[in-house]
Amino acid sequence: MKKPRSPLPDHVETAVHDSANLHAEHEASAGGLERFAGRLMASIGQVRAVVVVPGLVGLWIAGSLALRQLGIAGPDPPPFVWLQLSLAIAALFMTVVILASQRRSQILASRRDQLMLQLAFSSDLKVAKVIALLEELRRDDPLIENRPDREAAAMALTSDPRKVVDAIEQAHEYIVDAAGDTRS
């Protein structure tokens, strides 16, 4: 069977598939417990949990109070020690599941960030090379006026990541210092 033609250009379609493959590889690398935690988070994170959890707590309290009114000794009379213990254990369990899920999400986000950084470096090199080639073509073509272009010469150089980070940090410090100097 033939693959249907996508309305997207081929290079965009390739990027979409590459992104999907990155996510699929991330999911495939998950262990059984990680997949369980992910499914559990997906179910706990539903909007219905906002209704279900308080509803269950209300039923527990109402049931205990109703049994007490009928003169039957309930399993958890007020102040509902077993309910408090159950909620504390559930809260601890949910905290651990949330942290495990966030850790897994951070791994994927870190991979994406690293990929974006590598692509930015690669694009910087490619653009610098294209500008250098265009400048060389301009100098070599007798039909084009050979005039110096400082901006194009500067753009033909690749960025030094360390210098860029230093400049960002200096600019940030300047802005923070300037904002702090408003205390007169």
C-alpha positions as CSV (number, residue, x, y, z in Angstrom):
1,M,0.0,0.0,0.0
2,K,1.3,3.4,-0.9
3,K,1.8,6.1,1.7
4,P,-0.6,9.0,1.3
5,R,0.9,12.3,0.1
6,S,1.4,14.7,2.9
7,P,0.5,18.4,2.5
8,L,3.8,19.3,4.1
9,P,7.0,19.8,2.2
10,D,9.4,16.8,2.4
11,H,11.9,18.5,4.8
12,V,9.1,19.5,7.2
13,E,7.7,15.9,7.0
14,T,11.2,14.5,7.8
15,A,11.5,16.9,10.8
16,V,8.1,15.7,12.1
17,H,9.0,12.1,11.8
18,D,12.4,12.7,13.4
19,S,10.7,14.3,16.4
20,A,8.2,11.5,16.6
21,N,11.1,9.0,16.5
22,L,12.8,10.8,19.4
23,H,9.7,10.5,21.5
24,A,9.2,6.9,20.5
25,E,12.8,6.0,21.4
26,H,12.3,7.7,24.7
27,E,9.1,5.7,25.4
28,A,10.8,2.5,24.3
29,S,13.6,3.0,26.8
30,A,11.2,3.2,29.7
31,G,11.3,0.2,32.1
32,G,8.1,-1.5,33.4
33,L,8.0,0.6,36.6
34,E,8.4,3.8,34.6
35,R,5.6,2.9,32.2
36,F,3.4,2.0,35.2
37,A,4.2,5.4,36.9
38,G,3.4,7.2,33.6
39,R,0.0,5.4,33.3
40,L,-0.7,6.1,36.9
41,M,0.2,9.8,36.5
42,A,-2.0,10.0,33.5
43,S,-5.0,8.6,35.4
44,I,-4.3,10.6,38.6
45,G,-3.9,13.8,36.6
46,Q,-7.4,13.6,35.2
47,V,-9.8,16.4,36.1
48,R,-12.2,13.7,37.4
49,A,-9.7,13.2,40.3
50,V,-10.8,16.6,41.6
51,V,-14.2,15.1,42.1
52,V,-13.4,11.5,42.9
53,V,-10.9,12.0,45.7
54,P,-13.1,14.4,47.8
55,G,-16.1,12.2,47.0
56,L,-14.3,9.1,48.4
57,V,-13.3,11.1,51.5
58,G,-16.8,12.3,52.0
59,L,-18.2,8.8,51.6
60,W,-15.7,7.5,54.2
61,I,-16.7,10.2,56.7
62,A,-20.5,10.0,56.0
63,G,-20.3,6.2,56.3
64,S,-18.5,6.3,59.6
65,L,-20.9,8.9,61.0
66,A,-23.9,7.0,59.7
67,L,-22.7,3.8,61.4
68,R,-22.1,5.7,64.6
69,Q,-25.7,7.1,64.5
70,L,-27.0,3.6,64.1
71,G,-25.1,2.5,67.1
72,I,-22.7,0.3,65.1
73,A,-19.0,0.6,65.9
74,G,-17.5,1.7,62.6
75,P,-14.0,0.9,61.5
76,D,-12.9,4.5,61.7
77,P,-14.8,6.7,64.2
78,P,-14.0,10.4,64.5
79,P,-11.3,11.9,64.4
80,F,-10.9,9.4,61.5
81,V,-7.4,8.2,62.2
82,W,-7.4,5.6,59.5
83,L,-8.6,8.2,56.9
84,Q,-5.8,10.5,57.9
85,L,-3.3,7.7,57.6
86,S,-4.7,6.6,54.3
87,L,-4.5,10.1,52.9
88,A,-1.0,10.6,54.2
89,I,0.2,7.4,52.5
90,A,-1.7,8.3,49.3
91,A,-0.1,11.8,49.3
92,L,3.4,10.3,49.8
93,F,2.8,7.7,47.1
94,M,1.5,10.4,44.7
95,T,4.5,12.6,45.5
96,V,6.9,9.8,44.6
97,V,5.0,9.0,41.4
98,I,5.0,12.7,40.4
99,L,8.7,13.1,41.0
100,A,9.5,9.9,39.0
101,S,7.4,11.1,36.1
102,Q,8.9,14.6,36.2
103,R,12.4,13.0,36.2
104,R,11.5,11.0,33.1
105,S,10.1,14.1,31.4
106,Q,13.2,16.0,32.3
107,I,15.3,13.4,30.5
108,L,13.3,13.9,27.3
109,A,13.4,17.7,27.7
110,S,17.2,17.5,28.2
111,R,17.6,15.5,25.0
112,R,15.4,18.0,23.1
113,D,17.5,20.9,24.5
114,Q,20.7,19.2,23.5
115,L,19.4,18.5,20.0
116,M,18.3,22.1,19.6
117,L,21.7,23.3,20.7
118,Q,23.4,21.0,18.3
119,L,21.1,22.2,15.5
120,A,21.8,25.8,16.4
121,F,25.5,25.2,16.3
122,S,25.2,23.4,12.9
123,S,23.0,26.2,11.5
124,D,25.5,28.8,12.7
125,L,28.3,27.0,10.8
126,K,26.2,26.6,7.7
127,V,25.1,30.2,7.6
128,A,28.6,31.4,8.1
129,K,29.8,29.2,5.3
130,V,27.1,30.4,2.9
131,I,27.9,34.0,3.7
132,A,31.6,33.4,3.2
133,L,30.9,31.7,-0.1
134,L,28.6,34.6,-1.2
135,E,31.3,37.1,-0.3
136,E,33.9,35.1,-2.2
137,L,31.6,34.9,-5.2
138,R,31.1,38.7,-5.0
139,R,34.8,39.3,-4.9
140,D,35.5,36.9,-7.8
141,D,32.6,38.0,-10.1
142,P,33.8,40.9,-12.3
143,L,30.1,42.0,-12.9
144,I,29.6,42.7,-9.2
145,E,31.2,45.7,-7.6
146,N,33.9,44.6,-5.1
147,R,33.3,46.7,-2.0
148,P,34.1,45.8,1.6
149,D,31.1,44.8,3.7
150,R,32.1,44.6,7.4
151,E,28.7,43.3,8.4
152,A,28.9,40.4,5.9
153,A,32.5,39.7,7.0
154,A,31.4,39.6,10.7
155,M,28.5,37.3,9.8
156,A,30.8,34.9,8.0
157,L,32.4,34.1,11.3
158,T,30.9,31.4,13.5
159,S,29.8,32.3,17.0
160,D,31.9,31.3,20.0
161,P,29.5,29.8,22.5
162,R,31.6,30.7,25.5
163,K,31.8,34.4,24.5
164,V,28.0,34.4,23.8
165,V,27.3,33.0,27.3
166,D,29.7,35.5,28.9
167,A,28.0,38.4,27.1
168,I,24.5,37.1,28.2
169,E,25.8,36.9,31.8
170,Q,27.3,40.4,31.7
171,A,24.1,41.8,30.2
172,H,22.0,40.1,32.9
173,E,24.3,41.4,35.6
174,Y,24.0,44.9,34.1
175,I,20.2,44.8,34.0
176,V,20.0,43.4,37.6
177,D,22.5,46.0,38.8
178,A,20.6,48.8,37.0
179,A,17.3,47.6,38.5
180,G,18.9,47.4,42.0
181,D,20.2,51.0,41.7
182,T,16.7,52.4,41.8
183,R,16.9,52.4,45.7
184,S,17.7,56.0,46.4
